[in-house]
């Protein structure tokens, strides 16, 4: 469950198809197929195009862009089926490939493609930076797993999102959570986005570091967290005090609602207190991802 501490940890078992670049399935260094030179890559792409071939459909989820791909490539909990790269994309991933080899991660040989092939595979307008990985989903993390891992800790922060449906917002919250040391982001099973390449791109690699925990009933999940020592702080404009006036040095879960509708009544009633951000002027509220960043900064500041 500890995705934020995967660097340097023992790699998980993987299938023979996930062999490392430059290694055979037995893991013997130097025995794998060497990387094709640039001329050979161009020739291979030309031959595929002449035959009208396209990359096969994804077996898992397609993650794209330098930060999501590099983070997935070096995450021992992430199983990689394929890496599709242009010549420039492969060069940009040199550091990530070296890190994966250094940690003994078994990874498939890169498949050379051109930008138009990636454009066809990915959503319209996707900023893929010449790379995409076809990856299996990360292992599920449940609320019980989270409580068990944090049982012995005196201070921790979690973000809970009440029916936030925009993948860009959820991805941005994950990024802020990783930046400020939050241990997880909770979302509802329903009325929450799937873990797609769009979400991963917005998270800029944080999807590999911060568990995205899906819960069937958010109010019940908050109760379980409270029973395990967490103080639930809901954020809403109706809050009587600002976050700065609260003691947030212990275990805290910041509960945030969707734009427009905000926190649902049952969710708000389950919180220990309702607080607000010190916003004012002609715009009284922030986008949920911006509000999460401000709230996480405030928690980090109070604990410094």
TIFI-810719 format. One record per residue (C-alpha): residue number from 1; x, z, y. Coordinates in Angstrom, 1 decimal, m for minus. Layout:
<pt n="NUM" X="X" Z="Z" Y="Y"/>
...
REM end
This chain:
<pt n="1" X="0.0" Z="0.0" Y="0.0"/>
<pt n="2" X="3.0" Z="0.6" Y="2.3"/>
<pt n="3" X="3.3" Z="m2.9" Y="3.7"/>
<pt n="4" X="4.9" Z="m1.7" Y="6.9"/>
<pt n="5" X="7.9" Z="m0.5" Y="4.8"/>
<pt n="6" X="8.4" Z="m3.5" Y="2.5"/>
<pt n="7" X="11.9" Z="m4.4" Y="3.8"/>
<pt n="8" X="14.4" Z="m3.2" Y="1.3"/>
<pt n="9" X="11.9" Z="m2.1" Y="m1.3"/>
<pt n="10" X="12.0" Z="m3.2" Y="m4.9"/>
<pt n="11" X="10.3" Z="m6.6" Y="m5.3"/>
<pt n="12" X="7.1" Z="m6.7" Y="m7.4"/>
<pt n="13" X="6.9" Z="m8.7" Y="m10.6"/>
<pt n="14" X="6.0" Z="m12.3" Y="m10.0"/>
<pt n="15" X="5.3" Z="m15.4" Y="m12.1"/>
<pt n="16" X="8.0" Z="m17.8" Y="m13.2"/>
<pt n="17" X="6.6" Z="m20.4" Y="m10.8"/>
<pt n="18" X="7.7" Z="m18.1" Y="m7.9"/>
<pt n="19" X="11.3" Z="m18.6" Y="m8.6"/>
<pt n="20" X="13.7" Z="m18.1" Y="m5.7"/>
<pt n="21" X="15.3" Z="m21.0" Y="m3.8"/>
<pt n="22" X="18.6" Z="m21.6" Y="m5.4"/>
<pt n="23" X="17.8" Z="m19.6" Y="m8.6"/>
<pt n="24" X="16.4" Z="m20.4" Y="m12.0"/>
<pt n="25" X="13.5" Z="m18.4" Y="m13.5"/>
<pt n="26" X="16.0" Z="m16.0" Y="m15.0"/>
<pt n="27" X="17.3" Z="m15.1" Y="m11.6"/>
<pt n="28" X="20.8" Z="m16.5" Y="m12.1"/>
<pt n="29" X="22.3" Z="m17.3" Y="m8.8"/>
<pt n="30" X="23.3" Z="m20.9" Y="m8.2"/>
<pt n="31" X="21.5" Z="m22.2" Y="m11.2"/>
<pt n="32" X="18.4" Z="m23.6" Y="m9.5"/>
<pt n="33" X="17.8" Z="m27.0" Y="m8.0"/>
<pt n="34" X="19.8" Z="m27.4" Y="m4.8"/>
<pt n="35" X="18.1" Z="m28.2" Y="m1.5"/>
<pt n="36" X="17.7" Z="m31.9" Y="m0.9"/>
<pt n="37" X="19.7" Z="m33.2" Y="2.0"/>
<pt n="38" X="17.8" Z="m34.4" Y="5.0"/>
<pt n="39" X="18.1" Z="m38.1" Y="4.0"/>
<pt n="40" X="16.7" Z="m37.3" Y="0.6"/>
<pt n="41" X="13.8" Z="m35.4" Y="2.1"/>
<pt n="42" X="12.9" Z="m38.3" Y="4.4"/>
<pt n="43" X="13.1" Z="m40.7" Y="1.4"/>
<pt n="44" X="10.9" Z="m38.4" Y="m0.7"/>
<pt n="45" X="8.3" Z="m38.2" Y="2.0"/>
<pt n="46" X="8.4" Z="m42.0" Y="2.5"/>
<pt n="47" X="7.8" Z="m42.5" Y="m1.2"/>
<pt n="48" X="4.8" Z="m40.2" Y="m1.3"/>
<pt n="49" X="3.3" Z="m41.9" Y="1.7"/>
<pt n="50" X="3.8" Z="m45.3" Y="0.2"/>
<pt n="51" X="1.9" Z="m44.2" Y="m2.9"/>
<pt n="52" X="m0.8" Z="m42.7" Y="m0.7"/>
<pt n="53" X="m0.1" Z="m39.2" Y="m2.0"/>
<pt n="54" X="m1.0" Z="m36.0" Y="m0.2"/>
<pt n="55" X="m0.1" Z="m32.4" Y="m0.8"/>
<pt n="56" X="m2.4" Z="m30.8" Y="m3.4"/>
<pt n="57" X="m5.2" Z="m28.5" Y="m2.2"/>
<pt n="58" X="m4.3" Z="m24.9" Y="m1.6"/>
<pt n="59" X="m4.5" Z="m22.5" Y="m4.5"/>
<pt n="60" X="m4.8" Z="m19.5" Y="m2.2"/>
<pt n="61" X="m4.8" Z="m19.1" Y="1.6"/>
<pt n="62" X="m2.7" Z="m21.4" Y="3.8"/>
<pt n="63" X="m0.7" Z="m19.4" Y="6.3"/>
<pt n="64" X="1.0" Z="m21.3" Y="9.1"/>
<pt n="65" X="3.3" Z="m20.8" Y="12.0"/>
<pt n="66" X="6.8" Z="m19.3" Y="12.1"/>
<pt n="67" X="6.0" Z="m15.5" Y="12.3"/>
<pt n="68" X="3.2" Z="m15.5" Y="9.7"/>
<pt n="69" X="5.2" Z="m17.7" Y="7.2"/>
<pt n="70" X="8.4" Z="m15.8" Y="7.7"/>
<pt n="71" X="6.7" Z="m12.4" Y="7.2"/>
<pt n="72" X="4.9" Z="m13.6" Y="4.1"/>
<pt n="73" X="8.1" Z="m15.1" Y="2.7"/>
<pt n="74" X="9.9" Z="m11.8" Y="3.0"/>
<pt n="75" X="7.0" Z="m9.6" Y="1.8"/>
<pt n="76" X="7.5" Z="m8.5" Y="m1.8"/>
<pt n="77" X="3.8" Z="m7.8" Y="m2.1"/>
<pt n="78" X="2.9" Z="m11.5" Y="m1.3"/>
<pt n="79" X="2.9" Z="m14.0" Y="m4.0"/>
<pt n="80" X="3.8" Z="m17.5" Y="m2.7"/>
<pt n="81" X="2.6" Z="m20.6" Y="m4.5"/>
<pt n="82" X="4.2" Z="m23.3" Y="m2.3"/>
<pt n="83" X="6.1" Z="m23.7" Y="1.0"/>
<pt n="84" X="5.4" Z="m26.9" Y="2.9"/>
<pt n="85" X="8.0" Z="m27.6" Y="5.6"/>
<pt n="86" X="9.2" Z="m30.3" Y="7.9"/>
<pt n="87" X="12.9" Z="m30.7" Y="8.4"/>
<pt n="88" X="12.8" Z="m28.7" Y="11.7"/>
<pt n="89" X="10.5" Z="m26.1" Y="10.1"/>
<pt n="90" X="12.9" Z="m25.5" Y="7.2"/>
<pt n="91" X="15.7" Z="m24.9" Y="9.7"/>
<pt n="92" X="13.6" Z="m22.3" Y="11.6"/>
<pt n="93" X="13.1" Z="m20.4" Y="8.3"/>
<pt n="94" X="16.7" Z="m20.1" Y="7.4"/>
<pt n="95" X="16.9" Z="m16.4" Y="8.3"/>
<pt n="96" X="13.7" Z="m15.6" Y="6.4"/>
<pt n="97" X="15.0" Z="m17.5" Y="3.3"/>
<pt n="98" X="18.3" Z="m15.6" Y="3.5"/>
<pt n="99" X="16.5" Z="m12.3" Y="3.7"/>
<pt n="100" X="14.3" Z="m13.1" Y="0.7"/>
<pt n="101" X="17.3" Z="m14.0" Y="m1.3"/>
<pt n="102" X="19.1" Z="m10.9" Y="m0.3"/>
<pt n="103" X="16.2" Z="m8.7" Y="m1.5"/>
<pt n="104" X="16.0" Z="m10.7" Y="m4.8"/>
<pt n="105" X="12.5" Z="m12.1" Y="m4.1"/>
<pt n="106" X="11.5" Z="m14.9" Y="m6.3"/>
<pt n="107" X="10.2" Z="m17.8" Y="m4.3"/>
<pt n="108" X="9.4" Z="m21.5" Y="m5.0"/>
<pt n="109" X="11.5" Z="m24.4" Y="m3.8"/>
<pt n="110" X="10.3" Z="m25.8" Y="m0.4"/>
<pt n="111" X="8.3" Z="m28.9" Y="m0.5"/>
<pt n="112" X="9.3" Z="m31.4" Y="2.3"/>
<pt n="113" X="6.4" Z="m32.9" Y="4.3"/>
<pt n="114" X="5.9" Z="m34.4" Y="7.7"/>
<pt n="115" X="3.8" Z="m33.1" Y="10.5"/>
<pt n="116" X="0.9" Z="m35.4" Y="9.9"/>
<pt n="117" X="0.6" Z="m34.1" Y="6.3"/>
<pt n="118" X="0.4" Z="m30.5" Y="7.7"/>
<pt n="119" X="m2.1" Z="m31.6" Y="10.3"/>
<pt n="120" X="m4.4" Z="m33.0" Y="7.6"/>
<pt n="121" X="m4.2" Z="m29.8" Y="5.5"/>
<pt n="122" X="m4.7" Z="m27.3" Y="8.4"/>
<pt n="123" X="m7.5" Z="m26.6" Y="10.8"/>
<pt n="124" X="m7.7" Z="m29.0" Y="13.8"/>
<pt n="125" X="m5.4" Z="m27.9" Y="16.5"/>
<pt n="126" X="m3.4" Z="m25.5" Y="14.3"/>
<pt n="127" X="0.0" Z="m24.7" Y="15.8"/>
<pt n="128" X="1.9" Z="m24.8" Y="12.5"/>
<pt n="129" X="5.4" Z="m25.3" Y="13.9"/>
<pt n="130" X="6.3" Z="m27.5" Y="10.9"/>
<pt n="131" X="5.5" Z="m25.0" Y="8.2"/>
<pt n="132" X="2.8" Z="m23.5" Y="6.0"/>
<pt n="133" X="2.7" Z="m21.4" Y="2.9"/>
<pt n="134" X="0.1" Z="m21.5" Y="0.1"/>
<pt n="135" X="m0.1" Z="m17.8" Y="m0.8"/>
<pt n="136" X="m2.2" Z="m15.5" Y="m3.0"/>
<pt n="137" X="m4.2" Z="m12.8" Y="m1.2"/>
<pt n="138" X="m2.5" Z="m9.5" Y="m0.7"/>
<pt n="139" X="m3.5" Z="m6.7" Y="m3.0"/>
<pt n="140" X="m6.6" Z="m4.9" Y="m1.9"/>
<pt n="141" X="m6.2" Z="m1.5" Y="m0.2"/>
<pt n="142" X="m9.2" Z="0.9" Y="m0.3"/>
<pt n="143" X="m10.0" Z="3.9" Y="1.8"/>
<pt n="144" X="m9.1" Z="6.2" Y="m1.0"/>
<pt n="145" X="m5.6" Z="4.6" Y="m1.2"/>
<pt n="146" X="m5.2" Z="5.1" Y="2.5"/>
<pt n="147" X="m6.2" Z="8.8" Y="2.4"/>
<pt n="148" X="m3.9" Z="9.5" Y="m0.5"/>
<pt n="149" X="m0.9" Z="7.9" Y="1.2"/>
<pt n="150" X="m1.4" Z="9.8" Y="4.4"/>
<pt n="151" X="m2.4" Z="13.1" Y="2.7"/>
<pt n="152" X="0.9" Z="14.8" Y="3.4"/>
<pt n="153" X="1.3" Z="13.6" Y="7.0"/>
<pt n="154" X="0.5" Z="15.6" Y="10.1"/>
<pt n="155" X="0.1" Z="12.7" Y="12.5"/>
<pt n="156" X="m1.1" Z="9.1" Y="12.0"/>
<pt n="157" X="m3.4" Z="6.6" Y="13.8"/>
<pt n="158" X="m5.8" Z="4.1" Y="12.3"/>
<pt n="159" X="m8.0" Z="1.6" Y="14.1"/>
<pt n="160" X="m11.6" Z="1.0" Y="12.8"/>
<pt n="161" X="m13.5" Z="m2.1" Y="14.0"/>
<pt n="162" X="m17.3" Z="m2.0" Y="13.9"/>
<pt n="163" X="m18.5" Z="m5.5" Y="13.0"/>
<pt n="164" X="m15.8" Z="m7.4" Y="15.0"/>
<pt n="165" X="m16.3" Z="m10.9" Y="13.8"/>
<pt n="166" X="m13.8" Z="m13.1" Y="15.7"/>
<pt n="167" X="m10.6" Z="m13.7" Y="13.6"/>
<pt n="168" X="m8.5" Z="m14.1" Y="16.8"/>
<pt n="169" X="m9.6" Z="m10.6" Y="17.9"/>
<pt n="170" X="m9.0" Z="m9.0" Y="14.5"/>
<pt n="171" X="m5.6" Z="m10.7" Y="14.3"/>
<pt n="172" X="m4.6" Z="m9.5" Y="17.8"/>
<pt n="173" X="m5.7" Z="m5.9" Y="16.9"/>
<pt n="174" X="m3.4" Z="m6.1" Y="13.8"/>
<pt n="175" X="m0.5" Z="m7.2" Y="16.0"/>
<pt n="176" X="m1.0" Z="m4.3" Y="18.4"/>
<pt n="177" X="m1.4" Z="m1.9" Y="15.5"/>
<pt n="178" X="1.9" Z="m3.0" Y="14.1"/>
<pt n="179" X="3.6" Z="m2.8" Y="17.5"/>
<pt n="180" X="2.4" Z="0.8" Y="18.1"/>
<pt n="181" X="2.8" Z="2.2" Y="14.6"/>
<pt n="182" X="m0.8" Z="2.3" Y="13.4"/>
<pt n="183" X="m1.1" Z="2.7" Y="9.7"/>
<pt n="184" X="m4.1" Z="0.5" Y="9.0"/>
<pt n="185" X="m7.0" Z="m1.4" Y="10.5"/>
<pt n="186" X="m10.4" Z="m0.9" Y="9.0"/>
<pt n="187" X="m13.1" Z="m3.6" Y="9.1"/>
<pt n="188" X="m16.6" Z="m3.9" Y="7.5"/>
<pt n="189" X="m17.1" Z="m6.0" Y="4.4"/>
<pt n="190" X="m19.9" Z="m7.8" Y="6.2"/>
<pt n="191" X="m19.8" Z="m9.1" Y="9.8"/>
<pt n="192" X="m16.0" Z="m9.3" Y="9.7"/>
<pt n="193" X="m13.8" Z="m12.4" Y="9.4"/>
<pt n="194" X="m12.1" Z="m13.5" Y="6.2"/>
<pt n="195" X="m8.3" Z="m13.3" Y="5.9"/>
<pt n="196" X="m7.6" Z="m16.9" Y="6.9"/>
<pt n="197" X="m4.6" Z="m18.7" Y="8.5"/>
<pt n="198" X="m6.3" Z="m18.4" Y="11.9"/>
<pt n="199" X="m6.4" Z="m14.6" Y="11.6"/>
<pt n="200" X="m2.8" Z="m14.4" Y="10.3"/>
<pt n="201" X="m1.6" Z="m16.7" Y="13.1"/>
<pt n="202" X="m3.2" Z="m14.4" Y="15.7"/>
<pt n="203" X="m1.6" Z="m11.4" Y="13.9"/>
<pt n="204" X="1.8" Z="m13.0" Y="14.3"/>
<pt n="205" X="3.2" Z="m11.6" Y="11.0"/>
<pt n="206" X="1.4" Z="m8.2" Y="11.3"/>
<pt n="207" X="m0.9" Z="m9.0" Y="8.4"/>
<pt n="208" X="2.1" Z="m8.4" Y="6.1"/>
<pt n="209" X="2.9" Z="m5.1" Y="7.7"/>
<pt n="210" X="m0.4" Z="m3.3" Y="8.4"/>
<pt n="211" X="m3.1" Z="m3.1" Y="5.7"/>
<pt n="212" X="m6.4" Z="m4.6" Y="6.5"/>
<pt n="213" X="m8.9" Z="m2.3" Y="4.8"/>
<pt n="214" X="m12.4" Z="m3.5" Y="4.1"/>
<pt n="215" X="m15.1" Z="m0.9" Y="3.7"/>
<pt n="216" X="m18.7" Z="m1.4" Y="2.7"/>
<pt n="217" X="m20.1" Z="1.3" Y="5.0"/>
<pt n="218" X="m18.1" Z="2.2" Y="8.1"/>
<pt n="219" X="m19.9" Z="5.5" Y="8.8"/>
<pt n="220" X="m19.2" Z="6.7" Y="5.2"/>
<pt n="221" X="m15.6" Z="5.6" Y="5.6"/>
<pt n="222" X="m15.2" Z="7.7" Y="8.8"/>
<pt n="223" X="m16.7" Z="10.7" Y="7.0"/>
<pt n="224" X="m14.1" Z="10.3" Y="4.2"/>
<pt n="225" X="m11.3" Z="10.1" Y="6.8"/>
<pt n="226" X="m12.6" Z="13.2" Y="8.6"/>
<pt n="227" X="m12.6" Z="15.0" Y="5.3"/>
<pt n="228" X="m9.0" Z="14.1" Y="5.0"/>
<pt n="229" X="m8.0" Z="15.5" Y="8.4"/>
<pt n="230" X="m8.7" Z="12.7" Y="10.8"/>
<pt n="231" X="m10.4" Z="13.0" Y="14.1"/>
<pt n="232" X="m12.7" Z="10.1" Y="14.9"/>
<pt n="233" X="m12.6" Z="8.9" Y="18.5"/>
<pt n="234" X="m15.2" Z="6.2" Y="19.4"/>
<pt n="235" X="m14.4" Z="4.1" Y="22.5"/>
<pt n="236" X="m17.3" Z="3.2" Y="24.7"/>
<pt n="237" X="m18.0" Z="2.9" Y="28.4"/>
<pt n="238" X="m20.4" Z="5.8" Y="28.1"/>
<pt n="239" X="m17.6" Z="8.2" Y="27.2"/>
<pt n="240" X="m17.5" Z="11.3" Y="29.4"/>
<pt n="241" X="m13.7" Z="11.6" Y="29.3"/>
<pt n="242" X="m10.8" Z="9.2" Y="29.1"/>
<pt n="243" X="m8.4" Z="9.0" Y="26.2"/>
<pt n="244" X="m5.7" Z="10.6" Y="28.4"/>
<pt n="245" X="m7.7" Z="13.9" Y="28.4"/>
<pt n="246" X="m7.9" Z="14.2" Y="24.7"/>
<pt n="247" X="m5.5" Z="15.7" Y="22.2"/>
<pt n="248" X="m4.5" Z="12.7" Y="20.0"/>
<pt n="249" X="m1.3" Z="14.2" Y="18.5"/>
<pt n="250" X="m2.8" Z="14.7" Y="15.0"/>
<pt n="251" X="m4.5" Z="12.3" Y="12.6"/>
<pt n="252" X="m6.7" Z="10.0" Y="14.7"/>
<pt n="253" X="m8.9" Z="7.0" Y="14.0"/>
<pt n="254" X="m9.8" Z="4.9" Y="17.0"/>
<pt n="255" X="m13.3" Z="3.4" Y="16.5"/>
<pt n="256" X="m14.1" Z="0.2" Y="18.5"/>
<pt n="257" X="m17.1" Z="m2.0" Y="18.5"/>
<pt n="258" X="m17.8" Z="m5.7" Y="19.0"/>
<pt n="259" X="m18.0" Z="m7.2" Y="22.4"/>
<pt n="260" X="m21.5" Z="m7.1" Y="23.8"/>
<pt n="261" X="m23.1" Z="m4.9" Y="21.2"/>
<pt n="262" X="m20.3" Z="m2.2" Y="21.1"/>
<pt n="263" X="m20.5" Z="0.6" Y="18.6"/>
<pt n="264" X="m23.6" Z="0.8" Y="16.5"/>
<pt n="265" X="m25.7" Z="4.0" Y="16.8"/>
<pt n="266" X="m24.8" Z="5.4" Y="13.3"/>
<pt n="267" X="m21.1" Z="4.7" Y="13.9"/>
<pt n="268" X="m21.2" Z="6.4" Y="17.3"/>
<pt n="269" X="m23.0" Z="9.5" Y="15.8"/>
<pt n="270" X="m20.4" Z="9.8" Y="13.1"/>
<pt n="271" X="m17.5" Z="10.0" Y="15.6"/>
<pt n="272" X="m16.3" Z="13.4" Y="16.7"/>
<pt n="273" X="m16.1" Z="12.4" Y="20.3"/>
<pt n="274" X="m16.7" Z="9.3" Y="22.5"/>
<pt n="275" X="m14.1" Z="8.4" Y="25.1"/>
<pt n="276" X="m13.5" Z="5.6" Y="27.5"/>
<pt n="277" X="m10.6" Z="3.7" Y="29.1"/>
<pt n="278" X="m10.1" Z="4.2" Y="32.8"/>
<pt n="279" X="m11.3" Z="0.7" Y="33.8"/>
<pt n="280" X="m13.1" Z="0.0" Y="37.0"/>
<pt n="281" X="m13.6" Z="m2.6" Y="39.7"/>
<pt n="282" X="m15.7" Z="m5.8" Y="39.2"/>
<pt n="283" X="m14.9" Z="m5.9" Y="35.4"/>
<pt n="284" X="m15.8" Z="m2.7" Y="33.6"/>
<pt n="285" X="m14.8" Z="m3.6" Y="30.1"/>
<pt n="286" X="m12.0" Z="m5.3" Y="28.2"/>
<pt n="287" X="m11.9" Z="m7.7" Y="25.3"/>
<pt n="288" X="m11.8" Z="m5.6" Y="22.1"/>
<pt n="289" X="m8.2" Z="m6.6" Y="21.2"/>
<pt n="290" X="m7.0" Z="m5.8" Y="24.7"/>
<pt n="291" X="m8.8" Z="m2.5" Y="24.6"/>
<pt n="292" X="m7.2" Z="m1.7" Y="21.3"/>
<pt n="293" X="m3.8" Z="m2.4" Y="22.7"/>
<pt n="294" X="m4.4" Z="m0.1" Y="25.7"/>
<pt n="295" X="m5.8" Z="2.7" Y="23.4"/>
<pt n="296" X="m2.9" Z="2.4" Y="21.0"/>
<pt n="297" X="m0.4" Z="2.6" Y="23.9"/>
<pt n="298" X="m2.2" Z="5.7" Y="25.2"/>
<pt n="299" X="m1.9" Z="7.4" Y="21.8"/>
<pt n="300" X="1.8" Z="6.5" Y="21.5"/>
<pt n="301" X="2.4" Z="7.8" Y="25.0"/>
<pt n="302" X="0.7" Z="11.1" Y="24.3"/>
<pt n="303" X="2.8" Z="11.5" Y="21.2"/>
<pt n="304" X="6.2" Z="10.6" Y="22.8"/>
REM end
